[in-house]
């Protein structure tokens, strides 16, 4: 193999080409690669942070749901207690009203009974007076007297 000027020219061209590539082409390529690596690292770190935040958010959501359930249970317990209280008040009011109506009905019945007694007394006295008049208008004899008293007893 002969070393000639062509081989030296090609070697010099290759060295210039390598130097040119290392000076002007290689640094932007390396910079782009490093920038891309940095972006990928940042993206992975952001994904890890996002995953941690997701776990944290789920934990907080579970806590909020548990608190809401506790509050709902408390509200239901209070509502049930109030319902029982309202029913008890209604029963007490109903009992009082029943007693009041019972007292009023008893008083009305007693008034009716007294009115009926007074009316009956008036009728008995009218019958007694009528019977006495009949006895006095007739002759008094024992059999007639017995008949009149019997009729009077029947009328009463």
C-alpha positions in Angstrom: 0.0 0.0 0.0 1.3 3.3 -1.0 0.9 6.5 0.9 0.1 9.1 -1.6 -1.3 12.5 -1.7 -4.9 11.3 -2.0 -4.7 9.3 1.2 -3.2 12.4 3.0 -5.9 14.6 1.5 -8.7 12.2 2.6 -7.1 12.0 6.1 -7.0 15.8 6.4 -10.6 16.0 5.1 -11.7 13.4 7.6 -9.9 15.2 10.5 -11.5 18.5 9.4 -14.9 16.9 9.2 -14.5 15.3 12.7 -13.3 18.6 14.1 -16.1 20.5 12.5 -18.7 17.9 13.8 -17.2 18.0 17.3 -17.1 21.8 17.3 -20.4 22.8 15.7 -22.7 19.8 15.4 -22.0 17.6 18.4 -22.6 20.3 21.2 -26.2 21.1 20.0 -27.0 17.4 19.7 -25.6 16.7 23.2 -27.4 19.8 24.5 -30.7 18.5 22.9 -30.1 15.1 24.4 -29.4 16.5 27.9 -32.4 18.8 27.7 -34.6 15.8 26.7 -33.1 13.7 29.5 -33.9 16.6 31.9 -37.5 16.9 30.7 -37.9 13.1 31.1 -36.5 13.3 34.6 -38.8 16.2 35.5 -41.8 14.4 34.0 -41.0 11.2 36.0 -40.6 13.3 39.2 -43.9 15.1 38.4 -45.6 11.8 37.9 -44.2 10.5 41.2 -45.4 13.7 42.9 -48.8 13.4 41.2 -49.1 9.8 42.4 -48.3 10.9 45.9 -50.9 13.6 45.7 -53.4 11.2 44.3 -52.8 8.9 47.3 -53.1 11.9 49.6 -56.2 13.1 47.9 -57.8 9.6 48.2 -57.0 9.5 51.9 -58.5 13.0 52.4 -61.6 12.0 50.4 -62.0 8.9 52.6 -61.7 11.1 55.7 -64.3 13.5 54.3 -66.7 10.7 53.4 -66.2 9.2 56.9 -66.9 12.5 58.5 -70.0 13.0 56.4 -71.2 9.5 57.4 -70.6 10.4 61.1 -72.5 13.6 60.6 -75.3 11.9 58.8 -75.6 9.3 61.6 -75.7 12.1 64.1 -78.4 13.9 62.2 -80.4 10.8 61.9 -80.1 10.1 65.6 -81.2 13.6 66.4 -84.1 13.3 64.0 -85.2 10.0 65.5 -85.0 11.5 69.0 -87.0 14.5 67.9 -89.6 12.2 66.3 -89.9 10.2 69.5 -90.3 13.5 71.4 -93.0 14.7 69.1 -94.9 11.4 69.4 -94.6 11.6 73.2 -95.9 15.2 73.1 -98.7 14.2 70.8 -99.7 11.4 73.1 -99.6 13.7 76.1 -101.7 16.3 74.3 -104.1 13.6 73.1 -104.4 12.3 76.7 -105.1 15.8 78.0 -107.7 16.4 75.3 -109.3 13.0 76.0 -109.5 13.8 79.7 -111.0 17.3 79.0 -113.6 15.8 76.6 -114.4 13.0 79.1 -114.9 15.6 81.9 -117.1 17.7 79.6 -119.2 14.7 78.6 -119.6 13.6 82.2 -120.7 17.1 83.1 -123.2 17.1 80.2 -124.5 13.7 81.1 -125.0 14.8 84.7 -126.8 18.0 83.6 -129.1 15.8 81.3 -129.8 13.5 84.2 -130.6 16.4 86.6 -132.9 17.9 83.9 -134.6 14.5 83.4 -135.1 14.2 87.2 -136.6 17.7 87.5 -138.9 16.9 84.6 -139.8 13.6 86.1 -140.5 15.3 89.5 -142.7 17.8 87.7 -144.7 15.0 86.0 -144.9 12.9 89.3 -146.3 16.0 91.1 -148.8 16.7 88.3 -149.9 13.0 88.4 -150.1 13.1 92.2 -152.2 16.3 92.1 -154.4 14.8 89.4 -154.8 11.6 91.4 -155.6 13.6 94.5 -158.2 15.6 92.6 -159.8 12.4 91.3 -159.9 10.9 94.7 -161.4 14.0 96.2 -164.0 14.3 93.3 -165.3 10.8 93.9 -166.7 9.3 96.9 -164.2 7.7 99.0 -164.5 4.1 99.4 -161.8 1.5 99.9 -162.2 -0.3 96.6 -162.3 2.8 94.5 -159.4 4.2 96.5 -157.4 1.0 95.7 -158.3 1.2 92.0 -157.2 4.9 91.8 -153.9 4.2 93.6 -153.3 1.2 91.3 -153.9 3.3 88.2 -151.7 6.0 89.7 -148.9 3.5 90.3 -149.2 2.3 86.8 -149.0 5.8 85.4 -145.8 6.4 87.5 
